[in-house]
Amino acid sequence: MYELLSNSSKQKIEKENFIKRNKNIYEGIEAKNITIEIGEISKNSDETQINYNIKMNTVAGDISLNNKMNIIKEDKQYKINWSSNDIFPELNDDDKIRVKTTSAKRGEILDRNGKMLAGEGTASSVGLVPGKMQNKDEDIKKIANLLDISTDTINKELNASYVKDDTFVPLKTVAKSNQSLKDSLLQIKGIKIVDTKTRIYPYKEKTSHLLGYTRFY
């Protein structure tokens, strides 16, 4: 590609930097399925302008844009008067392209008065720290009863390969407002309760027929 550049373009950018710039940009945006459609071509005595449309799939989504390239004749060969604008129309030689991805966030469901029916909130994650337990078997039965889960479920979580004595092993998420349940759980050695972000339904069963959800925090 570099050999297709005009002499004036080669004076602006060395071959190594030309290769690096194109490679970094196209690989950085994960460009693939690139298609180019040639449009209008206009000529004058010194230069030919080729208009084209380029489409590609990238990590930021599908891109379709119109661009142009200027061609001149040097030593009986056609050469490109190249600049970074030939990569993207608004990309100048000193500019850089960065791609940043962010995880999607679930939106809120509001009623007509703007009150939240479902959205992000804080709940309480109840778990165990194995090394702090005292009467393990007896306490697991108490915890199972309070959290309405089976003792087998608790033992399975505690026996996971990642678990060490000081590991926090989450068992169940409960409503942050359920203070009486948390107070009862905290009487058991080894129980730890931390805040966690979760989907909350402030009106619980009252709006379940609208939201179609049967598990509430």
C-alpha positions as CSV (number, residue, x, y, z in Angstrom):
1,M,0.0,0.0,0.0
2,Y,2.8,2.4,0.9
3,E,4.2,2.1,-2.7
4,L,0.9,3.6,-4.0
5,L,1.5,6.9,-2.2
6,S,2.7,10.0,-3.9
7,N,6.2,11.4,-3.2
8,S,4.8,14.3,-1.3
9,S,2.7,11.9,0.9
10,K,5.8,9.7,1.6
11,Q,7.6,12.8,2.8
12,K,4.9,13.3,5.5
13,I,4.9,9.7,6.8
14,E,7.5,7.0,6.8
15,K,6.6,3.5,5.7
16,E,6.9,2.0,9.2
17,N,4.6,4.6,10.7
18,F,2.2,4.3,7.8
19,I,1.9,0.5,8.3
20,K,1.6,0.9,12.1
21,R,-1.1,3.6,11.8
22,N,-3.3,1.6,9.5
23,K,-2.8,-1.6,11.4
24,N,-3.5,-0.1,14.8
25,I,-6.7,1.6,13.7
26,Y,-8.2,-1.2,11.7
27,E,-7.3,-3.9,14.3
28,G,-8.2,-1.6,17.2
29,I,-11.8,-1.1,15.9
30,E,-11.9,-4.8,14.9
31,A,-12.8,-3.9,11.3
32,K,-14.2,-6.7,9.1
33,N,-16.4,-7.3,6.1
34,I,-15.1,-4.1,4.5
35,T,-16.9,-3.1,1.3
36,I,-16.2,-0.1,-1.0
37,E,-18.4,1.3,-3.6
38,I,-16.9,3.8,-6.1
39,G,-19.0,6.9,-6.7
40,E,-18.4,10.0,-8.8
41,I,-15.0,10.6,-10.3
42,S,-14.0,14.1,-11.2
43,K,-10.8,15.1,-13.1
44,N,-8.8,18.2,-13.7
45,S,-5.4,18.7,-15.3
46,D,-3.4,17.9,-12.2
47,E,-5.6,15.6,-10.0
48,T,-8.4,13.1,-10.0
49,Q,-10.8,13.0,-7.1
50,I,-12.5,9.6,-6.5
51,N,-15.6,9.6,-4.2
52,Y,-16.6,6.4,-2.6
53,N,-18.7,4.8,0.1
54,I,-17.1,2.4,2.6
55,K,-19.0,0.0,4.9
56,M,-17.5,-2.2,7.6
57,N,-18.4,-4.0,10.8
58,T,-16.6,-2.8,13.9
59,V,-16.6,-3.3,17.7
60,A,-18.6,-0.1,17.9
61,G,-21.2,-1.3,15.4
62,D,-21.7,-1.0,11.7
63,I,-20.1,2.0,10.0
64,S,-21.1,3.5,6.7
65,L,-19.5,6.7,5.4
66,N,-18.7,8.7,2.3
67,N,-15.1,9.6,1.6
68,K,-12.9,10.9,-1.2
69,M,-9.4,10.2,-2.4
70,N,-7.1,12.3,-4.5
71,I,-5.0,10.7,-7.2
72,I,-2.1,12.3,-9.2
73,K,0.1,10.9,-11.9
74,E,3.8,10.6,-11.2
75,D,6.4,8.9,-13.5
76,K,3.5,7.6,-15.6
77,Q,1.9,5.9,-12.6
78,Y,-1.2,6.9,-10.6
79,K,-0.3,7.7,-7.0
80,I,-2.5,8.6,-4.0
81,N,-2.1,12.0,-2.2
82,W,-2.6,10.3,1.1
83,S,-3.5,11.6,4.5
84,S,-5.2,10.2,7.6
85,N,-8.5,11.6,6.2
86,D,-8.4,8.6,3.8
87,I,-9.0,6.3,6.7
88,F,-11.9,8.4,8.2
89,P,-12.9,11.8,6.8
90,E,-12.6,13.6,10.1
91,L,-9.4,11.9,11.2
92,N,-6.4,14.2,11.0
93,D,-2.8,13.1,11.0
94,D,-2.3,14.0,14.7
95,D,-5.5,12.4,15.8
96,K,-5.9,9.0,17.5
97,I,-8.8,6.6,17.6
98,R,-9.7,4.8,20.9
99,V,-12.4,2.3,21.5
100,K,-14.0,2.0,24.9
101,T,-16.7,-0.6,25.6
102,T,-19.2,-0.3,28.5
103,S,-21.6,-2.8,29.8
104,A,-25.3,-2.2,29.1
105,K,-27.3,-1.1,32.0
106,R,-30.9,-2.2,32.4
107,G,-33.3,0.7,32.2
108,E,-35.9,1.7,34.8
109,I,-39.7,1.0,34.4
110,L,-41.7,4.0,35.6
111,D,-45.3,4.6,36.0
112,R,-47.0,7.7,34.4
113,N,-46.1,9.8,37.5
114,G,-42.5,9.0,37.1
115,K,-42.4,6.6,40.1
116,M,-40.1,3.6,39.7
117,L,-41.8,0.2,39.3
118,A,-38.5,-1.6,38.5
119,G,-34.9,-0.5,38.4
120,E,-31.5,-0.7,40.0
121,G,-31.3,-0.6,43.7
122,T,-29.4,-2.0,46.7
123,A,-30.2,-5.3,48.4
124,S,-28.4,-7.3,51.1
125,S,-26.2,-10.3,50.1
126,V,-26.2,-12.9,52.9
127,G,-23.2,-15.2,53.0
128,L,-20.8,-17.2,55.1
129,V,-17.1,-17.0,56.0
130,P,-16.3,-20.6,56.6
131,G,-13.3,-20.0,58.9
132,K,-15.5,-18.0,61.4
133,M,-18.1,-20.7,61.8
134,Q,-18.3,-22.6,65.1
135,N,-21.2,-25.1,65.1
136,K,-21.1,-25.8,61.4
137,D,-23.8,-28.4,60.9
138,E,-26.2,-27.0,63.4
139,D,-25.8,-23.4,62.1
140,I,-26.2,-24.5,58.5
141,K,-29.7,-25.9,59.5
142,K,-30.6,-22.6,61.1
143,I,-29.4,-20.6,58.1
144,A,-31.3,-22.9,55.7
145,N,-34.5,-22.4,57.7
146,L,-34.1,-18.6,57.9
147,L,-33.3,-18.2,54.2
148,D,-35.7,-20.8,53.0
149,I,-33.1,-22.8,51.1
150,S,-31.9,-26.4,51.6
151,T,-28.9,-27.4,53.6
152,D,-27.6,-29.2,50.5
153,T,-27.5,-25.8,48.7
154,I,-25.4,-24.3,51.4
155,N,-23.0,-27.2,51.6
156,K,-22.6,-27.2,47.8
157,E,-21.6,-23.5,47.9
158,L,-19.2,-24.0,50.8
159,N,-17.5,-27.0,49.1
160,A,-16.8,-25.0,45.9
161,S,-13.2,-25.2,44.7
162,Y,-12.5,-21.5,45.2
163,V,-13.6,-21.4,48.8
164,K,-11.0,-20.8,51.6
165,D,-11.4,-20.1,55.3
166,D,-11.6,-16.4,54.7
167,T,-13.7,-16.4,51.6
168,F,-17.1,-14.7,51.6
169,V,-19.5,-17.3,50.2
170,P,-22.8,-15.7,49.1
171,L,-25.9,-17.7,49.7
172,K,-29.0,-15.5,49.0
173,T,-29.9,-11.9,48.3
174,V,-32.6,-10.5,50.6
175,A,-34.4,-7.1,50.8
176,K,-32.2,-4.5,52.4
177,S,-35.3,-3.4,54.4
178,N,-35.7,-6.9,56.0
179,Q,-33.9,-5.9,59.1
180,S,-35.5,-8.5,61.4
181,L,-34.3,-11.4,59.2
182,K,-30.8,-9.9,59.0
183,D,-30.7,-9.4,62.8
184,S,-31.6,-13.1,63.2
185,L,-28.9,-14.2,60.8
186,L,-26.2,-12.1,62.4
187,Q,-26.7,-14.1,65.6
188,I,-25.0,-17.0,63.8
189,K,-21.2,-17.1,63.8
190,G,-19.7,-16.8,60.3
191,I,-22.6,-14.9,58.7
192,K,-21.7,-11.8,56.8
193,I,-24.1,-9.4,55.1
194,V,-22.9,-6.9,52.5
195,D,-24.7,-4.5,50.2
196,T,-25.1,-5.5,46.5
197,K,-26.6,-3.8,43.4
198,T,-29.6,-5.6,42.1
199,R,-32.9,-5.2,40.2
200,I,-35.5,-4.1,42.7
201,Y,-39.3,-3.9,42.5
202,P,-40.5,-1.4,45.1
203,Y,-44.2,-2.4,44.9
204,K,-43.5,-6.2,44.9
205,E,-46.6,-8.3,44.3
206,K,-48.8,-5.2,43.8
207,T,-47.4,-4.7,40.3
208,S,-46.5,-8.3,39.4
209,H,-49.4,-8.6,37.0
210,L,-47.9,-5.6,35.1
211,L,-44.3,-6.5,35.2
212,G,-44.6,-10.3,34.9
213,Y,-42.1,-11.0,37.6
214,T,-42.5,-13.2,40.6
215,R,-39.3,-12.8,42.6
216,F,-38.9,-9.5,44.4
217,Y,-36.2,-7.7,46.4
